[in-house]
């Protein structure tokens, strides 16, 4: 942030919360508890970092009520200190607006509709009949294929591809016959899409990304996938065609969701998990083995190959035990 910064009491006046200490302290930037210094504000949300709160050199900190006595430094007390920090960071680092909202190198197809305040950076290609809603920003080299719709206030990072053909082929003898992908991609409002993420157009019906969805870098979304409002997914997630993801779901990095499955609302999938069946009840789901030394992994993998035989032996033993109990 440039200029004179912003006073703590001004931050509280804008964002709420309770101020303890000198409200005249000016803040220019943000920093970690361990690394912040003069003019920087930090935050504490995870109790395991409480020891750093006592030793931080930050000009001010944001803390939850339970930790407000952990430091004598000027502090803002907020119920959700991490969310409050995010809002402070938005105040300190507002998005920069280019002098030319649509860069001269941008290629616009026929009948493209651009809303008010749309920013499109260098190298983007927008196909025929596509539409982009008010206040949306496309970073360099984003491609939006024909007919796709992007809602308001979308933020799409460099290299993302919206509306490429889905992976649709029919077997014709030894060859593969391409199936035309005639659906679109429909993206709601307030969606963020990470760098080099790809969202395929629908085969017949549309691929749909709901309002408020956040997708990290290098995610693959297959054709006819539907992602519910306010879902969030970390990097390198893969979603096969026609999967349906509910509202407020989260998916950890590197997880794979097979096609035609359904995740209900508030389902949370851990990193690296392979989802091979529908998960309709809310909760946390994990399907990855913890890391261990290679020798131990080989031994356990060998045991896994014999689980079926072991289960049969246990079943036979239970049957014999039941017969002995009846005789006695």
SULWORA-V97749 format. One line per field, one symbol per residue. psi: psi as a letter, one per 20 degrees, with the letter a starting at -180 (. if undefined). A space follows every 50 residues. Layout:
psi = ???
//
This chain:
psi = prbjapqghhghhhiarpppaoiipqpharrrhhiqbpjqqaqphphijh hhghiqjqhrqpqrhijijiqiqpqppqgnhggggghghhghmqpppqho goqhipopaqkpppapjpporqjqporpjqqprpjqporqkpporpiqpp aqkqoprpiqoojrprnoqppncirpppopoiarpopaqkqpprpjqpoq qqggrqpporqjqopaqlqoorqjqpprpkqpprqjqporqjqppaqjqq prpjqporqjrpprqkpoprqjpoojqqnipqapppkqpqqrqhghgggh hhhhhjhghghgggggghghhhhhhhh.
//
